[in-house]
């Protein structure tokens, strides 16, 4: 997966950064593996929608989540103690 987060840096000294809360996460349609035999498989290693939508298992609702949906999923799997650190 990859996270698309948008920030605005208004100063480096002192550091002043604003995070736009409406980022998103993108997922591949196939489980990741670092097995050398899969290195040429774009469906495993790239989350780009233009590539993923050519997969037979493409799900347009499952490939891209907003940050709220990702957090809800993580809360359900890991619990608030781990997610809200």
C-alpha positions as CSV (number, residue, x, y, z in Angstrom):
1,X,0.0,0.0,0.0
2,X,1.0,3.6,-0.1
3,X,-0.2,6.7,1.7
4,X,-0.9,10.0,-0.1
5,X,-0.5,12.7,2.5
6,X,-0.5,16.4,1.8
7,X,1.4,18.9,3.9
8,X,2.1,22.6,3.7
9,X,5.5,23.7,5.1
10,X,5.3,27.4,5.8
11,X,8.7,27.6,7.6
12,X,11.8,25.6,8.1
13,X,13.3,27.6,10.9
14,X,11.3,27.3,13.1
15,X,9.7,24.2,11.5
16,X,6.0,24.9,10.8
17,X,4.0,22.1,9.0
18,X,0.3,21.8,8.4
19,X,-1.2,18.4,7.6
20,X,-4.2,18.2,5.3
21,X,-6.4,15.5,7.0
22,X,-8.0,14.2,3.8
23,X,-5.2,12.1,2.5
24,X,-5.7,8.5,1.3
25,X,-4.3,5.0,1.1
26,X,-4.0,3.0,-2.1
27,X,-3.7,-0.8,-2.2
28,X,-2.7,-3.3,-4.7
29,X,-5.1,-6.1,-5.6
30,X,-2.6,-8.8,-4.8
31,X,-0.8,-9.6,-1.5
32,X,2.7,-8.1,-1.3
33,X,5.7,-10.4,-1.4
34,X,9.4,-9.6,-1.8
35,X,10.0,-13.0,-3.5
36,X,12.4,-12.4,-6.4
37,X,10.0,-14.4,-8.7
38,X,7.4,-11.6,-8.3
39,X,9.6,-8.6,-9.0
40,X,8.2,-8.2,-12.5
41,X,4.5,-8.5,-11.4
42,X,3.1,-4.9,-11.4
43,X,0.0,-6.1,-9.7
44,X,2.0,-6.9,-6.6
45,X,4.4,-4.0,-6.5
46,X,2.5,-0.9,-7.8
47,X,-0.6,0.7,-6.4
48,X,-1.3,2.9,-9.4
49,X,-5.0,2.7,-10.3
50,X,-4.2,2.7,-14.0
51,X,-2.3,-0.6,-13.5
52,X,-4.5,-2.1,-10.8
53,X,-7.8,-1.7,-12.8
54,X,-6.4,-4.1,-15.4
55,X,-6.4,-6.9,-12.8
56,X,-9.1,-9.6,-13.0
57,X,-9.6,-9.2,-9.2
58,X,-9.9,-5.3,-9.4
59,X,-12.4,-3.9,-6.9
60,X,-13.0,-0.2,-7.5
61,X,-14.2,0.2,-3.9
62,X,-11.3,-1.6,-2.3
63,X,-8.3,0.0,-3.9
64,X,-8.4,3.4,-2.4
65,X,-9.5,4.4,1.1
66,X,-9.7,7.8,2.7
67,X,-7.7,8.2,6.0
68,X,-10.9,7.9,8.1
69,X,-11.7,4.5,6.6
70,X,-8.1,3.3,7.1
71,X,-8.1,4.4,10.7
72,X,-11.4,2.6,11.4
73,X,-9.9,-0.5,9.9
74,X,-6.8,-0.3,11.9
75,X,-8.8,0.4,15.1
76,X,-10.9,-2.7,14.5
77,X,-7.7,-4.9,13.9
78,X,-5.2,-3.4,16.4
79,X,-7.2,-1.4,18.9
80,X,-7.0,2.2,20.0
81,X,-3.9,1.7,22.2
82,X,-1.7,0.8,19.2
83,X,-3.4,3.1,16.6
84,X,-3.6,6.3,18.6
85,X,0.0,6.4,19.7
